Amino acid sequence: MTAIISAAAVLTACTAEKSPAEDLISVLQSGVSEGKILFGQQDAFMYGHSWRAVEGDFPDRSDVKDVCGKNPAVLGLDLGGIELLSRENLDGNHFGLMRTAALEQHARGGVVTLSWHPRNPLTGGDSWDVSSDRVVASVLEGGEKHEVFMQWLANCADYLDTFRDEEGNLIPMIFRPWHEHTGSWFWWGQDLCTADEYKALWKLTYSYLTEKRGMDNLVWAYSPGAGVDKAGYMERYPGDDMTDMLGLDCYQYGEVPASNAAYSAQLRESLAFMEQLGKEHGKLIALTETGLEGLPYAAWWTEVLYPAIKDYPIAYVLVWRNACDIPGHFYAPWPGQESEADFRKFSETGKMVFLD
């Protein structure tokens, strides 16, 4: 167990001087100053390549732990479906089990990060329904779906308000709404709304959760997709007063090993200007989503990912999920997967942080 995770144990009791969010930011900043990077995975305790947790399970198993004996230090979860008060989220995770997993992760000294893929409130489709460029406008004040969306925010807030420790305190969590907006595959994306509309959507979300509902436990992460320069990255930045972390979602695509160099170069270029922005704005930076689907390159962890991130002050790196119901859709190894041995080397570098 490294120093940052030991320090994270203080998060089980918020100090009188700081909010839960401020406490988490301080812990993450301490890890960065020590040159550490927390490793995370989406839905790590909810399911793996060939298994799925069910309600009542103790959320301690993960494919990562099966490979290297340690769990991810960061657990990613998604709120998609909570807006409709669904029993399960968009990936089939029971919302009660998700809460249990988050609380256990916090109790172990780990970190929880939340994304949100809400349905399309205008068309009734999913987050990927980009058939209309009026969706964001429709949920803003004066729009025809504003009241519907405000109820969605209320449903989300009601659920998040149940993430409390044994003393009744809200646990700190990284909240990453409206991500990958620099692309146009979500209804809040680049070509589906103006920059002012996107900023208004962020402000509406922030104002309701933080100001109206008093959720001072949320660390707000701004998370564009890769493929933009510094100006493009900041074009829709909501402002320092509503943002705590600068993130990046950057995946590797194409045949390997041919695509290795391009992915590494893109990652380094983005992290370099993010490091500058982090200093200019006084914000943490993180690789909020990344990965190579199917891991067809056995040495990807030590020859591609690690060299690309090790020289940048990122708080954490999170790879995407290991779907148990979609063949080939996985981003971390399991026992027998061809990158298993290399992942163990990656976990033993001394720089990457896992949970014992």
Disulfide bonds with the S-S distance in Angstrom:
none
